[in-house]
Amino acid sequence: MSTQEAYLAQVDHAISDAALDTIFRNARTMRHWQDKPVSPTLLMAIYDLMRWGPTETNITPARFHFVVSKEAKARLEPLLDESNRRQTMAAPATAIVGYDLDFASTLPKLAPRAAESLHAMLARDPEKARYMAMRSTGLQGGYFMVAARALGLDCGPMSGFDREGVDKEFFAGTQIKSYFLCNLGFGVPDSVRPRAARLGFDEVCKIL
Amino acid sequence: MSTQEAYLAQVDHAISDAALDTIFRNARTMRHWQDKPVSPTLLMAIYDLMRWGPTETNITPARFHFVVSKEAKARLEPLLDESNRRQTMAAPATAIVGYDLDFASTLPKLAPRAAESLHAMLARDPEKARYMAMRSTGLQGGYFMVAARALGLDCGPMSGFDREGVDKEFFAGTQIKSYFLCNLGFGVPDSVRPRAARLGFDEVCKIL
């Protein structure tokens, strides 16, 4: 038994080592895509899983617009950084992940006990609302990619795009702001770059 | 076969349904903790998994200080909102999750090809550096909680604390800023509140 298996054996309801490989250890950011569509059902399945992840006071501010059709792809293309265009046009689906600054309007459903006081506080302090929306949408973005990978998809997250342009083109008339993009599909095996380094535990963590 | 199982069957390397239950469907925010310690090895195992999750240009700005000892807990206690004190003092470990504004110093290791240009850009634009650090730390916070749950732990994320106070007490002399807290341990079964609602696919997502 390796060291890694030894510590996994200590816990009583861990998921399998193969599943940890799929969602973390072997998962790679993809830039080359097979010509294989992603069904609407599968996109719905990602949301169906990731929506259970925790957010502050259950505000769940993340919004997902999946760019799939040729027409929608054509609207997105000019707003991408040059280095992201080819991979995005080839991907079967691209999620525009945004945060909704108007998340307070959903609170009566999501957090009925806190809705009234939170609504009043957010109206007085839009900077606080933005901070909350961004922080929880970040968490939800993490859940989103894990869920996609858990369902057998590959992810290609990207930050190189014209955020204001995307907001204007895709989120006009709403208070949704784009946060990052994520290509989704089935990657070309062996097309990935050598894996970049990560920091060690002692460089990042402390036990106090 | 239920509808849910039917779409899972479409994909060829999804993780098991039981694993999806553990990391998403059955996972709940815990506020009551068993008197059962969390080993340093298990804390290291969380990091060992979550560090592989993608971040912008591999900057991996999240930092994790695990508050475990009585002495460290006593430093944290007065900085917590009243409603979070009791549960945090009872939890075997509390992660202070922060983002390092000085992430540029790690770029020669993490992103050698981009290090020089990114370092110069960030030095000119500290607001951009903060935005990047917060966005990727949000993603990493999501990976962190999924990894903890995948290893059999329960999570109790919290945002109610004195951020400036925590920065002063725990991150003095660094450029790390606290983002959220997360209690870790083994929750008391049946102690959770009824599950809060989530928004439906059509309220949150669009397929374009």
Interface residues (C-beta under 8 A of the other chain):
Chain A: Q4 Y7 L8 Q10 V11 D12 H13 A14 I15 S16 A18 A19 L20 T22 I23 F24 R25 A27 T29 S39 P40 T41 L42 L43 M44 A45 Y47 D48 L49 M50 R51 W52 G53 P54 E56 T57 N58 T60 A62 R63 F64 H65 F66 V67 V68 S69 E71 A72 T106 K109 L110 A111 M132 M134 R135 S136 T137 G138 L139 Q140 G141 G142 Y143 F144 M145 V146 A147 A150 L151 G152 L153 C155 P157 S159 F170 Y179 F180 A196 A197 R198 L199 F201 E203 V204 C205 K206 I207 L208
Chain B: Q4 Y7 L8 Q10 V11 D12 H13 A14 I15 S16 A18 A19 L20 T22 I23 F24 R25 A27 T29 S39 P40 T41 L42 L43 M44 A45 Y47 D48 L49 M50 R51 W52 G53 P54 E56 T57 N58 T60 A62 R63 F64 H65 F66 V67 V68 S69 E71 A72 T106 K109 L110 A111 M132 M134 R135 S136 T137 G138 L139 Q140 G141 G142 Y143 F144 M145 V146 A147 A150 L151 G152 L153 C155 P157 S159 F170 Y179 F180 A196 A197 R198 L199 F201 E203 V204 C205 K206 I207 L208
